[in-house]
Amino acid sequence: MVDSVISLTNLLPGQVAEIFRIEGRPEDVHRFEEFGLGRGTRIEMFRSGNPCIVRTASNKVCLRLQNRFHVFVRPVA
């Protein structure tokens, strides 16, 4: 596992990472977690940009990340 923590927006298509930290308003963080995207969840960047599309074990999720909401991930080798 790679030790660095980066913003989700820095992941490249095909790159896999685990969610490390989510920052934002509590209601935004809660909604994100309702999609099954909590700390430790493994995701793959499917399409980068804003909105981006990430793939989880069972779904693809389209995310529009705003300035007041940040997701940090730890890339997986």
Beta strands, then each sheet from edge to edge (+ up, - down):
strand 1: 6-7
strand 2: 16-23
strand 3: 42-47
strand 4: 52-55
strand 5: 60-63
strand 6: 70-75
sheet 1: 1+ 6- 2+ 3- 4+ 5-
end
